[in-house]
Amino acid sequence: MLADLDLLLLVVYCIADDFLPRRAGNVRRRVTDAEIVTLCVAQAIMGIPSDYRFVAVAGTRLRHLFPVLPTRDAFHKRRIRLSAQIEALIAHFARQSPAFFDELLLVDSTPVECARSRETVKRGGQSSLADALTDAADYGYCASHSRHFFGFRLHALFAPDGTPRALALTSPKIDEKLVCLQMLARCERQPGQALILIGDKNFRGKDFETELAKLDATIMRPRRKDEQGRGPHLAPIRQRIESIFQTCKDILTLERHGARTLANLRVRLCARFAALAAAVMLNHQLGRPARSLAAYTA
């Protein structure tokens, strides 16, 4: 079967239509919740952060799949209302991937910027919006890219094939080891299954390893310069999670989210990871490489 955008959206729509709860009839609502969710996935996989531009493109590119398309304002409002359902769909898509119960997990984090200039930060703090991003964002430093940023830090647990297992968006000043423990505590697993985490050099400490042991998990990481002996050679598998984040940034426009409120940021990020989980799920079913998303982008 040919893998393309139409096939992905049809699969997402069918699964979402079965998964989402039925709502009371409304004669004014001509677009269903499942169609809104499918449009959110389409926007993410097509790499169009602007709602105005996406609705215009969808009017020509997706008209054969969506006879009735919402206006930009209606799409924006209903997407916000469906944020919890879109977040739940990430796990629902992931459960249908073979790697959902893998015992090996990759843990890392990446910046989610909200502003790149001091003037933008200052304007955001004076915003009249009820939940402006700058009310919760903070300054942080990304060592892997050697740069400071203003915004949030996205923490993630991935299976090696790119299936998202747990996600968390936090202030960049929060200790990533603490966030890792919180994600691990809510990570679904088979009864009695022990997990092995692959992380970077910062995931160290006796207290951290003790808490991991309580959660039936262990951490493998490269050796730091101040540690004796030889650590495991993890560069090839550590590169995999960097590749997963790069897929999110390049194809799914993770760094160009275009959100100005916390609620909008949440749903836009959820839509991107729902698109990733759905594509990985479909690629497994078609016998394709798990993170080969190029066929779905046009």
C-alpha positions, 0 to 999 in steps of 0.5 A: 500500500502506498504511504502518503498524506491521504492514507495517514489522515484516513487512518487518524480519522478512523481511529479518532472517530472510534476513540473520541466520546460521542457529543450531543448533536448540534445543527450548527456544527458541521465539522466533527471532533474527529475531523478537527483532530485529523486537521490538527495532525495534517497541519503538523505533518504538513509543517504549516504553523500559521492557522491562516495559511493552513486553512487556505492550503487545506481548502485546495489540498485536502478538499477531497477529504474534508468537504466542509472545512472550519474557518480559522477562528472555529478551527482555533477555538475547537482545537483548544477545547480538544487539547486533552483528547489530542493528548490522550490520542498520543498514547492511543496511537503509541499503544498500537506500535510494537515498541510501546512495551520495549524495555529500553527507553531513551531520555532527553530534553530539548528547548522550546523557545518562546522569544529570541529577543529581550523586547519580545520577552518584555512585550509578552510580560505586558500582554493582556492575554489571560495565560501569556507564555511569558507568565510561565516561561523562563531563561535556560541554557542548552549545553548541546547547542551552546546557547541560552534561550527563553521559553520551556524545556520539553522532556521526553521518553522515547522508544528506540523507534521514535514512539513517544512513551512520556512527555513533559513541558517544564520550566528550564530551571527544573532539574531534568532528573526530577522530571525523568522520575516523574515521567517514569512513574507514569510510563505504562509498562507490562506487569513486572517489567524493568526498564533500562534508560539511556541518558546523557552524562547529567543523569547521575547521582546516588539519590537519582539511581536509588529512586530509579531502582524503586521504580524498577529502572536503571540508567546507562549513560556515558562516563564523565571526565571526573569519573574513573574507569570506562563507561559504555559506548552509547554514542550510536544509540544516543544519536538516535534520540537526537535524530528523533528531536531533529525530526520533530524540529525539521518536519513537524516544526517543533521550534516554530510552534507559533503559540502565544498562550499556554493553552495554545502551546499545549495543543500545538505540541500535542498535535505534533507528537500525535502526528509523530505517533500516528506516523510511526504506528502506520509505518510499522503496519506498512513495513516501512522505516519507523520514522520515515515521515517524508512520504506524508509531508506533501 
